[in-house]
Amino acid sequence: MLKAIKIATLFGVLAATPAMAEQNGTLRIGVMNDMSSVYSDFQGPGSVLAAQMAVEEFNKTSKRKAEVISADHQNKPDIGAAIARRWFDTEGVDMVVDLPNSAVALAVSDIGREKNKVVIGSGAGTALLTGAKCSPNFVHWTYDTWAFGHGTAKGVLAQGAKTFFFITADYAFGHDLEKQATDEINASGGKVAGTIRLPLGTNDFSSALLQAQASKADVILLANAGGDTVNTIKQAADFKIGEKQKVVALIFDLQSVPAIGLATAQGLGAINAWYWDQSDGARDFAKRYAARHNKKMYPNHMQAGVYSATLAYLKAVDKVGSPADGKAVVDAMKAMGSDEPVYGKVEIRPDGRAIHPLVLLQVKAPAESKSDWDLFKIVNTIPTDKAFRPLNEGGCPLVKAN
């Protein structure tokens, strides 16, 4: 009888442990990005702060508590994959977010699927993440190469450009961004005069710019991002290339403007998913964010995307009742969508693509700027149904299954 009581007590403890752990435990959000290189100001500590602000808001109203940890993937897929496995296997991380560098994002997405955890891309670019490489455990939040490649190329073609030369980051993100813009150029009767690909973190773009200049293409398209884009544009200005050819960045973010200088950057166009001056909720968030940022920077669209995506994930976990089944949480995110004052309304498609309007921006002239981060004016909006790749064109197996 005593033995039976001991066995019954043991089973009772084992049965109660998961529920007790869930009730008293803490959700862990892992922000993984570039903390020390070309993307560090564009995601880096700023994305960690955005996730922390979402968690703080969630913790005010939920019985469940959450916390944020972070890591630098150093733009290396093997390091990103190793961090993700450690986080999932031994450190109790339930969701990984941000993931600039498409090669890293693809690797971590695969691990999230294997471990049935949630992975959300905000800084990640490649449209493969909701195409052939889509996952039931992955959501792509802010932008992607299809939206920005097609959207920017379409805009430049509409202005009369016929020939193009690419300067491209030589890894998955740059290749895909170049492909998407090229598809739009070819479909519209334009011509690609040449391409040069350079490693991530290149400092000297002079040779590439001289080749682009010699091509006499109407437009030099930059299929790179972050510090690489900044350096390319600054060096193009030094060569006075913009006087006869147009230099257009396919990815151009808020932090690029002060890095280049407002006088040099004025008039440049950009597509972003969000801008801090687009609504009262966005303005309030930006001011609170900047007050806490170690460099007093305002958030860009990818950092705001980390905030919005993290909050949507946490609400979905509350809805499901547990973070244990990552696919179930993503299914709940797809069913619920998101609508909050900072980022606005977001729908999530079966392929994991979060869809929302995109904003067309233009860098202000120095005389128009009223403060340090008053850098863009909103020129137009691309509506949700036109902003991203049509659902049936991405080749995502999850769409075929629906």
C-alpha positions in Angstrom: 0.0 0.0 0.0 2.8 2.4 0.9 4.6 1.6 -2.4 1.3 2.3 -4.3 0.9 5.6 -2.5 4.5 6.6 -3.4 3.9 5.7 -7.1 0.6 7.6 -7.2 2.3 10.6 -5.6 5.1 10.5 -8.2 2.7 10.4 -11.1 0.7 13.2 -9.5 3.9 15.4 -9.4 4.9 14.5 -13.0 1.4 15.3 -14.2 1.3 18.6 -12.5 4.8 19.8 -13.4 4.1 21.0 -17.0 1.0 23.0 -15.9 2.9 24.4 -12.9 5.9 25.3 -15.1 3.6 27.0 -17.6 1.7 28.9 -14.9 4.8 30.0 -13.0 7.3 30.1 -15.9 8.4 32.9 -18.2 8.1 33.1 -22.0 11.5 33.8 -23.5 11.9 35.9 -26.7 15.3 35.7 -28.4 16.2 38.7 -30.6 18.9 37.6 -33.0 20.6 40.0 -35.3 23.8 41.9 -36.3 25.0 43.7 -33.1 28.4 44.8 -34.4 28.7 45.1 -38.1 27.0 46.7 -41.1 23.4 46.2 -39.9 23.9 47.1 -36.2 22.3 50.5 -36.3 19.5 49.3 -38.5 18.5 46.4 -36.2 21.0 45.6 -33.5 20.3 46.9 -30.0 17.4 48.9 -31.3 15.5 45.8 -32.2 16.2 44.4 -28.7 14.7 47.6 -27.2 11.6 47.3 -29.5 11.1 43.7 -28.3 11.5 44.8 -24.7 8.9 47.5 -25.1 6.4 44.9 -26.5 7.1 42.5 -23.6 6.6 45.3 -21.0 3.3 46.2 -22.5 2.2 42.5 -22.6 3.4 41.9 -19.0 1.0 44.7 -17.8 -2.1 42.9 -18.8 -1.2 39.1 -19.0 -0.9 36.6 -16.2 1.9 35.1 -18.2 5.2 36.9 -18.1 7.8 37.3 -20.8 11.4 38.4 -21.1 13.9 39.2 -23.8 17.4 37.8 -24.5 19.6 38.7 -27.5 22.6 37.5 -29.5 24.8 38.6 -32.4 24.8 36.1 -35.3 27.7 38.0 -36.9 26.0 37.6 -40.3 27.2 33.9 -40.3 24.5 31.2 -40.9 26.5 28.6 -38.9 26.7 30.9 -35.9 23.0 31.8 -36.1 22.1 28.2 -36.4 24.2 27.2 -33.4 22.6 30.0 -31.3 19.1 29.0 -32.3 19.8 25.3 -31.3 21.2 26.3 -28.0 18.3 28.7 -27.3 15.7 26.1 -28.2 17.4 23.1 -26.6 18.8 24.4 -23.4 17.8 28.0 -22.7 14.1 27.8 -22.9 13.6 30.2 -25.8 10.1 30.0 -27.3 10.4 32.4 -30.2 13.2 34.0 -32.2 12.7 37.4 -33.9 14.3 39.9 -36.3 17.1 37.9 -38.2 18.6 40.4 -40.7 20.7 38.4 -43.1 18.6 36.1 -45.3 21.1 33.2 -45.1 20.9 33.2 -41.3 17.1 33.6 -41.4 16.7 30.6 -43.7 18.8 28.5 -41.4 17.0 29.5 -38.2 13.6 29.0 -39.9 14.5 25.4 -40.6 15.6 24.8 -37.0 12.4 26.4 -35.7 10.4 24.0 -37.8 12.4 21.1 -36.6 12.0 22.1 -33.0 8.3 23.2 -33.4 9.2 26.7 -32.2 8.2 30.1 -33.6 10.5 32.2 -35.8 9.6 35.7 -37.0 11.6 37.7 -39.5 11.5 41.5 -39.4 15.0 42.4 -40.6 15.0 39.3 -42.8 14.6 40.0 -46.5 14.4 37.1 -48.9 11.0 36.3 -50.2 12.0 32.6 -50.2 10.9 32.6 -46.6 7.3 32.7 -47.7 7.9 31.0 -51.0 9.6 27.7 -51.6 11.2 27.7 -48.1 8.0 28.6 -46.2 7.4 27.0 -42.9 4.3 26.5 -40.7 6.5 27.9 -37.8 7.6 31.1 -39.6 6.0 34.5 -40.0 7.6 37.2 -42.2 6.6 40.6 -40.8 8.0 43.8 -42.2 9.2 43.7 -45.8 10.7 41.3 -48.3 12.8 41.3 -51.5 9.7 40.8 -53.7 7.9 43.9 -52.4 10.9 46.2 -52.4 12.5 44.8 -55.6 9.4 44.9 -57.7 8.0 48.1 -56.1 11.2 50.2 -56.5 11.9 48.9 -60.0 8.4 49.6 -61.1 8.6 53.2 -59.7 11.9 53.9 -61.6 10.6 52.4 -64.8 7.5 54.6 -64.6 9.9 57.6 -64.5 11.2 56.6 -67.9 14.4 54.6 -67.1 15.3 51.9 -69.6 18.7 50.5 -68.7 20.0 49.4 -65.3 23.3 48.3 -63.6 23.2 46.4 -60.3 25.7 46.6 -57.4 24.7 43.7 -55.3 25.5 42.2 -51.9 27.0 38.7 -52.6 24.8 36.5 -50.5 21.2 35.2 -50.4 19.5 38.6 -49.7 21.3 40.5 -52.4 20.9 37.8 -55.0 17.1 37.6 -54.3 16.7 41.4 -54.3 18.5 41.6 -57.6 16.3 38.8 -59.1 13.1 40.4 -58.0 14.0 43.8 -59.5 15.3 42.1 -62.7 12.0 40.2 -63.1 10.1 43.6 -63.0 12.6 45.2 -65.4 12.4 42.4 -67.9 8.6 42.2 -67.7 8.4 45.9 -68.5 10.8 45.9 -71.4 13.8 47.3 -69.6 17.4 46.0 -69.9 20.0 45.0 -67.3 23.3 46.4 -68.6 25.5 44.6 -66.0 25.9 43.4 -62.5 28.8 43.4 -60.0 28.5 41.5 -56.7 30.6 42.4 -53.6 30.9 40.7 -50.2 28.9 41.9 -47.2 30.8 44.7 -45.4 32.8 45.9 -48.4 34.4 49.3 -47.7 35.6 50.4 -51.1 32.9 50.5 -53.9 35.0 52.6 -56.3 35.7 49.9 -58.8 32.1 48.8 -58.9 30.9 52.4 -59.3 33.3 53.1 -62.1 32.1 50.0 -63.9 28.5 51.1 -63.4 29.4 54.6 -64.6 31.1 53.1 -67.7 28.0 51.1 -68.5 26.1 54.3 -69.1 23.0 52.7 -67.7 20.2 55.1 -66.8 20.0 53.8 -63.2 22.4 52.2 -60.9 20.4 49.9 -58.6 21.9 49.1 -55.2 20.8 45.6 -54.1 22.5 45.9 -50.7 21.5 47.3 -47.4 22.6 49.0 -44.2 26.1 50.3 -44.0 26.9 48.9 -47.5 24.2 51.1 -49.0 25.4 54.1 -47.1 29.0 53.6 -48.3 27.9 53.1 -51.9 25.8 56.3 -52.0 28.5 58.4 -50.3 31.2 57.1 -52.7 28.9 57.6 -55.7 28.5 61.3 -54.6 32.2 61.6 -54.4 32.5 60.5 -58.0 29.6 62.8 -58.9 27.8 59.8 -60.5 24.3 61.1 -59.7 24.8 64.0 -62.1 24.4 61.8 -65.2 23.0 58.6 -63.8 20.4 58.0 -61.1 21.5 56.0 -58.1 18.6 54.1 -56.5 18.8 52.0 -53.4 16.3 49.1 -53.3 16.6 49.1 -49.5 16.9 52.5 -47.8 16.1 53.0 -44.2 15.8 55.8 -41.7 19.3 55.5 -40.2 20.8 55.7 -43.7 20.0 59.4 -44.0 22.1 60.9 -41.1 24.9 58.4 -42.0 25.0 59.8 -45.5 24.1 63.4 -44.6 20.8 65.1 -45.3 22.4 67.4 -47.9 23.7 64.5 -49.9 20.6 62.3 -49.4 17.9 64.9 -50.1 15.5 63.8 -52.8 16.3 60.1 -52.5 13.2 57.9 -52.6 12.5 54.8 -50.5 9.8 52.2 -49.8 9.4 51.3 -46.2 6.8 49.3 -44.3 6.3 52.0 -41.6 7.5 55.5 -40.7 7.5 57.0 -37.3 5.6 60.1 -38.4 2.7 58.3 -40.0 0.2 58.3 -37.1 -0.2 59.5 -33.5 0.5 56.0 -32.2 3.7 55.7 -34.3 4.9 59.1 -33.1 4.2 58.3 -29.5 6.1 55.0 -29.8 9.0 56.7 -31.5 9.5 59.3 -28.8 9.3 56.7 -26.0 11.7 54.5 -27.9 14.3 57.3 -28.6 14.3 58.3 -24.9 15.6 54.8 -24.1 17.8 54.1 -27.1 21.5 54.3 -26.2 22.1 56.6 -29.2 18.7 58.3 -29.0 17.8 57.0 -32.4 14.3 56.9 -33.7 13.0 53.4 -34.8 13.0 52.4 -38.4 10.4 50.1 -39.9 12.2 46.8 -39.1 12.6 47.8 -35.4 8.9 48.8 -35.3 8.2 45.5 -36.9 10.0 43.6 -34.1 7.7 45.5 -31.6 4.5 44.7 -33.5 5.4 41.1 -34.3 6.5 40.3 -30.7 3.3 41.7 -29.3 1.2 39.7 -31.8 3.1 36.5 -30.9 2.5 37.1 -27.2 -1.2 37.7 -27.7 -1.4 34.5 -29.7 0.3 32.5 -26.9 -2.3 33.8 -24.5 -5.0 32.7 -26.9 -3.6 29.2 -27.4 -2.8 28.9 -23.7 0.8 27.7 -24.1 3.9 28.4 -26.2 4.7 24.7 -26.4 3.3 24.0 -29.8 4.9 26.6 -32.1 2.8 25.7 -35.1 -0.4 26.1 -33.1 0.8 29.6 -32.0 1.6 30.6 -35.6 -1.9 29.3 -36.7 -3.4 31.5 -34.0 -1.4 34.5 -35.3 -2.7 33.8 -38.8 -6.3 33.7 -37.5 -6.0 36.7 -35.2 -3.8 39.1 -37.3 -2.8 42.2 -35.5 -4.1 45.7 -35.1 -2.4 48.0 -32.6 -1.8 51.8 -32.5 2.0 51.6 -33.4 2.2 49.6 -36.5 -1.5 49.4 -37.6 -3.5 46.6 -39.1 -1.7 43.4 -40.2 -3.1 40.3 -41.8 -1.1 37.1 -41.9 -1.6 34.8 -45.0 -1.3 31.0 -45.1 2.3 31.3 -46.4 3.3 33.3 -43.3 3.5 36.6 -45.1 2.3 39.5 -42.9 0.6 41.9 -45.2 -0.1 45.6 -44.7 0.4 48.9 -46.6 3.8 50.1 -47.6 4.7 53.8 -47.6 6.6 55.6 -50.4 9.1 58.1 -48.8 11.3 60.9 -50.0 14.2 62.4 -48.1 13.5 66.0 -47.1 15.7 68.9 -48.0 17.7 70.4 -45.1 15.3 73.4 -45.0 12.3 71.1 -44.6 13.6 69.0 -41.7 12.5 70.3 -38.3 14.4 67.9 -36.0 17.1 65.4 -36.1 14.9 62.5 -37.2 12.4 64.5 -39.3 14.0 63.1 -42.4 11.3 61.7 -44.7 8.1 62.9 -46.1 5.4 60.4 -47.0 4.7 60.7 -50.8 2.2 57.9 -51.3 1.0 54.6 -50.0 1.0 51.2 -51.6 -2.2 49.4 -50.5 -2.1 46.0 -48.8 -3.5 44.1 -51.8 -0.8 45.6 -54.1 2.2 45.6 -51.7 3.3 42.0 -51.7 3.7 39.0 -54.0 0.3 37.4 -54.8 -0.3 34.4 -52.6 -0.5 31.9 -55.5 2.8 33.0 -57.1 5.3 32.1 -54.3 5.4 28.4 -54.6 4.8 27.8 -50.9 3.7 24.2 -50.1 1.5 25.5 -47.3 -0.7 27.3 -49.9 -1.1 24.2 -52.0 -2.3 22.4 -48.9 -5.1 24.9 -48.3 
